[in-house]
Structures are given as C-alpha cells and as structure tokens.
C-alpha cells in the first residue's frame, strides 16, 4: 500500500459522480477503481453505503471483485444523528458493515450550518463527531473526517471551526480534510487558514472545488501550508465546476515539488488512465487538460516550432513521456518551415528546404480558403506526400459522381449515389443507397473498389461535421466538411472545402478512402 506519510485520496466514485450528466453503474465504479489503483493512489472513496443502494452493492462486490495493489477503499458517510447513539444509528451501522478499512465521515464545521441545517446545538454537533469517530475506531476502522464548509465556517466562527478539528482528532480521526465546499477560496487566503488549522496539532488534509478555477492551485497552496492529505477527482469531475483534478495535482506535486506519491511507471501511464476513465464515464475528454490532454503538448505557432526543432524543452515544461503523453505538431496558417519539417519527421518524411517552403505556402493558401489541417492530419499527410513525390498520386481516379435524393411514398427519404471510377486499369460503375448523400457516396465508392481493395470492407465513416464559413452568403456560403473514418486499428480525419456541400463532402471522402488504403499497405 501507499506510503502513509502523504495521502493521495480519490473521490471520483462519490463526489465526482455528482457531476451533471455523469451516471455510473456498479460495474462502472469497479472499473474506474481498478484504473485509479493502476495510477497508485492511496485511497479510493467508493460511495455512501446505506444511503445509496448502488453504493451498498459496490462495497459488497468490491470485497470479491477488486484486487487492489496500491489503494485502500474508503466508505463515505455522516456522523450520527442528533440525539441517537452512534452504535444505534443505521447509517453508521452501514459504514461499519461495509467491509471498507477506512471510513470518511462528513461533519459540519460551520456554526450556521449546524444550527440551520442540522437544527441542533454547537455542543451536540461536537458530541456527534466525538461519538461517531470513537465508535468506528473501536470497531477497528480507520477514520478520516471531512470538515464540510470549513473555510466559510472559519470566516464565521474560527474558534468553533478549529474546535471541530480538535474534537475529531482527540476522538481518533487520523486526518481531518478541510473542505472548500462552495469552491470560493483563493490560494493565499486558503493557505493562511490551513496554517492555523495545522497549528491545532491535527493531521490536516484538503478537499477543494473549482468554482473559482483555483481548485488545483488551492490544493497545492494547502500542501505548502502543511496539509499531508489531498483529495481530488479524476479529470476534475464533480458537481458545478468540478473538483480539484487529481491527475493535475499528483503530476504537479511529483514532478514540480519532488513528492514521491505514485510509482514512476504509474505516472508514465497517467494519460492512458485518464482516457480510459473517460471511456467508462462516457464523458468527452477535455483535449486541453493539463498533462494528459491530447493538446497538452501540441504546438501550432511557427516560432514555437523553430525553437522546438533546436530543443523541445524550450516550449515544454516537462518531457510529455513522464506522464505518458506525446508532443504533437499542428500545421496551420501560422506554420513556418520548422513546423512542417517537424510534422513531416513525425510522419516519417524528410523534407528539403524547397519542399518545406513549397508546403508552407500551399498550407497557408488552402487555409486562407477555409481548410484547417490541424483538425485533419490525414489530409495534411496526403498533401505532404504529394509535395515529396512532386505529383498527386492516388489509388483511383474519378470520372464522375452523381447523387439523387428522393422522397418515396410513405415519407421515406433515400439518397442514391452513382460513381464512375478508374483503378488498376479498370473502369468501374457503382451505385449505393444511404440515409443521406454522403452515406450513399461512401457506400458507392467502397462498393466499386472493394473487389480490388477488399480491406475497404473494414473502413467505416464514423463522424461527419459541417461548418459554414461565410454566413453572409447564405446558401452560397463556403462549406467546410470534416470526416472521421476508422478501421480495425485506428481512426483518421480528412477535410473538404467548397461552396457545394456535396462536393466538399466528396473531397473529404475521397481522401479518407485514399488514406485508408495507404494504412492498409497499398502503395501508389
């Protein structure tokens, strides 16, 4: 298990699951827990047994289905109710019977919340904390305490907020996490309060929400002020603006502050783990997320590329490999020769100075007319190949294409496309039907070419995006089409631009098929 001197505590399965639109099954929670354990966190908060049937089931199944190598499970719950002994409270019993070695209790530390929300006295709230912590400790469980609304409580009544910490520590709580529940704190103010909390002698942790955009900064400030337990959520999940992003916090503490939090090989797997969790949660990954986002080490400006060509560290704060990510060069109208040379090298091509200059001019010209190669790597690679070979080479040529859209009796609308192609000395005419013009064209092209290139049976159009670039021209506006295509091993994006949406779609589709054939090993 992880070193107890500093805790990395994940609350994705409880606090993170409160994010709008995020719903996890028990199987999902078990899968996320395995990924978090792969990262090497010390504690995984599984949920609130007794209050939520799904969480009760999670802890039951976790006892036989989770083989954690690094983490311990923590069950979350509240202190006993006012006027009831902890031993007699059914929700406390659910924590006791969860099988979790650690229990994290939430307790009120804001005097107004005690009186208005719990509707009890300040002294009874302290008794609830003391009784519940000591009871669970006597039952053999380790107890952490989340001091809810601590920073607002400290501003309202600092003496009482600090007394909550002392009471919990004296009763046997190992850690008291100070919760910025409303997410309204700023780093300097938060650090001052943490410093005073550390002065009570209790072991202090930190739990931050991101409503001011400072959750990670606040967590780091708390650690600097003496906190030795930090909580957060994978990918910054959580209600409202989310919680402190645990990946960012861990990477900052380990790579910038020298903390030994997770195994080095686990840190190098962080990007994969972050993306794997997005697959389970079905939440679109944030491409600009620090450290693990696909754009975290992507470079677009020509000035940056020139420097990176000399030394990648000139425009990168770490080696991306430390967190399992990669440097990417984006090609756009901002590109210079260094950008296209580095991108070419990334794709396996060596450009001379004339080819670099020619390619830069071509990219800038096309982007001025609506193309965007940073979103269409496959289209750029085809353009790069054409520049290197000095001619436009393709596996097939198009004699003509035609699309008919027909509304049939009964209201069904069907598109029919006919394409005439030449490939390997043969002329082919193929017709395909689809639920739209592009779908029909896609089917017709592949139907015509599959006899010569059977690999196209595995190629599939998976995304189609349209953007109108010149809104002032109405239906005659320039249209940009981005198509994403996949096969059994990956996916790629291509682009087409024209006043006619079908022609723009055809351009992107033709490139997608060509690139797919190159991936399949067919030279031209």
N, C-alpha and C positions, 0 to 999 in steps of 0.2 A: 504494500500500500504506500501511498504518497507520504513524503516527509511531513510530520505534524507541525514543524516549526512555522510553516506558512501554508494556508489553505487556499486552494482554488475550488470554489463551490459553485456548481452549475444549478440553475433553477429553471432551465428551459421547459421541463416537463410540467411545471406548475405555473410559475409566473409568466414564462414565455408563451405558454399555451393560452394565455388570456388575450393574445393579440387578435384583433378583429379579423375574421376570415380564416383563422387557423383552428383546425379541429383534428385532434389526434385520437386514433383508436388505441386500444391497449397494445396491439401488435406494433403500431407506430411508435408508441412510447418505449417499448422494449428495444426496437431497432435504433432509435435515437440514443438510448442509454448505452448501447454497445459502441456506437460511434464516439460518444463522449469518453467512454472508457479507453478507447483506442488513443484518444488525444492524451490521456494521462491525468485527467482532473482527479482531485482527491475525494470529492463528494458530489453525488447526483441526487437532487431533490426530486423524488418520484411523484409527489402529489399529496393530496389530503385524504387519507383513508378514513372511512367512517362518514365523512361529509359528502363524498362523491363515489358512487358505486364503481365507476370506471377506475378510479384510483385504488379503491379497495382491491379490485381484481388485479390491478397491476402489481401490487405488493405480493398478492398470493402467487401469481405466476412467476414473479421475479425470483422467488426462492428456489425454483427448479429450472427456470429457463435462462437465467442470467449467470454467466460465469465471469464475474468482474475481476480483472487483473490489477487494476490500479485504484478504482474508486470504491467508496462505501455508499450505500443507499441511505438517504435521509427521508424520513416521513415528516410531512408538514402538518401542523395543527395549531389550535389555540389553547391558551391557558383555560383552566376550569371555569365554569360559570360562577357568577357571584352567588354566595350562599350555599354552594354544593362542594363537598369534599372531592378532591381530585380522584381519589380511589373509587368514587361513586359516579363520576361523570362518564357517560357512554362514549363521548368523543375522545376523551383521554384514554379510555379503555381500547379504542380502535388504534390509537397510536402505540399503545403498549403491546397489542397483539399483532401489529403489522409485520413483525419479523425484521424490521429495519434496526440496525445497530445504533443509528443516530436519529434523534427527534429534534426538529427545529420548531420551536414554539413562537407564535406571533403574540406580542403583548403591547398594550397601549403605553406609550411613554409621554403622550401629550395630555396635559391635565383636562383640557376641554373635551377631548375625545372620551376620556374616562367618564366624565360627568354627563356628557350629552349623548354619546353613542352607547357606552356600556350601561349608563344610568346607574352608576354605583359611586362609592366614595373613593377618594385617592388612597386611603389606607386599605380598603378592601381589594383594590387593584393590586397593591403590593402583596397582600396576602395570597391572592390568586396566583401570582407569579411564584412566590416562595413555595406554596403548597404543591403546585404542579411540577416545578423543576425538581424539588426534593423527592417527590413520589416517583417520578420516572427514573431518577438516578438510583433510588433504592431498588427499582426493578431491573437494574443492570444496563440501562440505556444511557448513552452519552447525550447530553442536551446542549443545543445551541439555542439562543434566543434572538429573534428579530424584533428590535425595538422600533415599532411602527411609528411613523411620523415623528421620528426623534428630533430632527432639526427644527421643525416647526414647534415641537414641544419645548425644545431648549430655548427658543426665542420667547416662548410664552412664560415658561416657568423653569428656568435652568436648574434650580435646586431639586425640583421633583424629577425632572428627566434624568439627572445624574443619580438620584436615589433609586430609580428603576434599575439602573445598571448595577449598582452595589447590591441590591436585593437579589437579583438574578445570580450574580457571581457568588455571593455568600451561600446561596441555596445549592450551588453546584454546577451552574451553567459554565461550560468550557469556553464559550465565545458569546459575546453579545454583538450582533451586527446592527450598526446604526443605519436606519432606513430613511433615505430621502424619498419618501413615498410619493410626494407630489412632484418630485423632479425639479424643484425650483431653485436649487442651490447653485452657487458658483464656486469654483475651486478654492479661491483664497478664503472665502467665508467658511466653507465647509472644513478646510484644514484647521482653522482656529478652533472650531467646535470639537473636532476629532482629538485635537491636542488636549483639550480639557477632559474629554471622556477617558483618554488613556491615563490621565492623572488619577483616576479613581482606583487604579490597580487592576481593573478587569481587563481581560483579553478582548480587544476590540476588532470587529470586522466592519465591512462597508457594503451597502446594497443601494445602488443608485439607479434612478430612472432618468430618461433622456429628454425631458420636456424642455430643457434649456439648450439641448445639444451638447451638454457637458458631462454626460454620464461616465465616459471613459476618463476624461480629464479629472473629474471629481474622484473617481476610484483611485487614480494614480496619486492625487493630492492626499487622499486619506492614508494610503500606504506610506507616503513620505512622512506623514504626521504620526505614524505609529501603528496603523492597522496591520494585522497579520493574517487577515482572512478576507478574501474578496469574492463577492458574488456577481454573477452575470448570466447572460443567456446567449446561446449560440446565435450568431448572425444578428445579435441585437434585438431578438424577438421580445415582445411584451406589449401590454396594453398602452393605449395612447401613442406616445412617440417611441415606446420600447424601453428596454433595459440596457444597462451597460453591455456592450458587445464583448463577450468573454474571450473571443479569439483575439480581438484587438488588445484587450487588457493583458492577456497572457503574453502575446508577442512583444508588447511594449516593455513589460516587466522583465522578461527573459532576455530580450535582445538589446534593450536600451539601458536597463538598470542592473543587469547581471544576476537576477534571481534565477535559481535553479528550480523551476516549477514543474516542467514536464520533460520526459526523456527527449534528447535531441532528435532521435529518429521520429518521434511522435510529432514534434514541432514541424519537422520537414514533411509531415503528412497532413498538416493543418488545412491546406487548400482543398485537398480531396475530401477530407472530413466535412468541411463547411459545405461543399457542394453536395455531398451525399445526404446531409441532413436536409437540404432544400428539396431533394428528391422525395424524401419521406414526408416532409411537411407540405409539399406541393405549393410552396411559396416561391415566386420568381426570385432568383438570386439577384442581389444588388451588385451589378458589374463594377461599381466604383467603391466597393467596400475595401477599407484598408487591408493590406497584406494579402487577402485571399480573393479579392475580386478579379475578374478576368482583365479589367482595365487598370488594376493597381500598379502595374509596371509597363503600361502601354505608352508609347511615345509618338507624338504626332508632329511637333514643330521641327522644322529643318535645323534650327540652331541646336536643339537638344540632340538631334541625331548626329550632327557633326561632332559634338563633344563625346557622345556615347561611343562613336567609332574609335575614338582615342582611348577612352576608359569608361566602361559602363557605370562606374561608381560616381562619375561626375554629375549625373542626373538621377541617381537611385540611392535611397537612404540605406538600403541593405541589399545583399545578394538575394534575389527572389527565391532561389533554391532553398534558402534557410526555412522558408515556410511552404515549400512545395509548389511555388508559383513560377511563372516564366516571364521574361522580358518579351514584349511584342512591339514591333514597329508598325505604325499605322501610316498608310500612304494617302495623302490628300493634296488639295491645292496649296497647303502650307509646306509641302515636302520640298526638300532640296536634294542634291545628288547623294548626300550621305544617307538620307532616309531610304531612297530606293536601292542603294547599294547594300545597306544592311538588311533590308527586306528581301532583296534578291538572295543574299547569302543565307538568310533564314530559310528560304525556299529551295536552296541548293543550286543557285545560279551565280556565276561570276560575271559582272558587267565591267566593260572597259569605260573610259571616261566619255567617249562619244555616245555609247549606248545609254549611259546614265543620264546624260544631258537630253538625249532624244526622248527617253522615257519620262523624265520630269516634265518636259514641255508637253508631251502627249497627255499626261495625267492632269496637268493644270488646265489644258484646253478642254478636256472632257468634263472635268469638274465644274468649269465655268458654264457648261451647258446642262448641268444637272446631275452628273454622275457623282457617286460617293464611294470611293474604293475602300475606305476604312471599314465600311459595312459589308463589303463584297470581296473578300480575299481571293476567291476563286476567279472572279473576273479580272482582278489585278494580275494574278499569276498567268492567265492566258495572254494578257497584254504584254507581260514580261517575256513570255516565250516568243511571242511574235517579234519583239524587239531584238532578242538574242539571235533568232534564226533569220531575221531580215525579211520575213514574209508571213502572211497569215495562213497557218496550217490548221486544217480541221479534218475530222474523220469522215465528214459527209458535207455535201453542198445542197442547197435548197433551190429547187427550180421554182416552186411557188407553194403557197398555202392559202386556204380559204376556210372561213368559219361561218356557219349559218346558225342562227338562234331561232328556234321555232316554238311557238306556244301551241300545244296539241290539245285536242278535245279532252275535256276534263280538267283543264287548267295547268297541266304539267308543262314546264318549260325545259326544253332539251337543247343542248348545243351539239352541233356536228361539225367536225373539222376534217378537211382533206389536205394532205401534204404530198408533194412530189419531191422525191429525194434522189440523190446520186451518191453511191458509196461503193467502193471496191469494184468500180467498173459496171455496176448495175444501176438500173433506174427502177425506183420503187414508188408505187402509189398506194397510200394507206389512208383509211378513214377510221376515225374514232369518235365515240359519243361520250359526253360528260355532262356534269351538272353545271357547267359554265364553259365559256370559250377557252380559257386557259387549260382547264382539266381535259377538254376534248382535244386540244392541240397536243398536250402531253401524251395522251394515250395514242394518238395517231403517230407521233414521231417514234415512240417506242415500239409500236406495232410494226412500223415499217423497217426498223433497224434491228429488232431482236433476232431475226434469222441470222444476221451477220455478227451481231454482238449480243449473245444470249445473257451476258452479265447485266444488261439493262433491265432484266426481269426483277432484279433486286433494288433497282433505283426507284425512289419514291419522292414525289413533291410533298413536303410536309408543312410549308408555310408560304404565304403569299401576301405581300404588303404593297399597298399603293399609296403614293403621296402626290398631291397636286402641287407643282412648284410655282406656278404663276396664276394665282387666284383671280387676277384681274381679267384674264382672258376667257373666263367661263369654261364652256365645254371644249374650247380650243386650246386650253392650257397645256403646258408641258407636264407630262406624267412620268414619274419615276416608279419603277416596279422592282422590288427586291424579292427574289425567290430563294427559299432554303430547301435543299434537296439532301436526301440521305441514302446510304446503302447499308450493308450489314456491318460496316466498320466505322462509320462516322457521318458527318454532315458538312455541307459547304453552301456558300451564298454567292449568288450572281445578280447582276443588275442590268436593267434595260431602261432607256430613256427615249421618249418620242411624244409627239402631240397625240398620236393614236395609242390608246391604252393597250390594244391587242398587239400592235407592233412592238411596243415596249415590253410586253409580256413575252412575245416570241424571242426577242433578243436575249432576255434573261434565261428563257427556257433552252434555247439553242446552246448557250454557254454552259448551262447546268449539265446537259447531256454530254457535251464535249469533255467537260472536266471529269464527269463520272467515268467516261471511257479511259481517260488518262490514268485515273486512280486504279482502274482495273488492269492497267499494264499495256494498253493498246497505244503504241507509238504512232505518230503521224509524220 
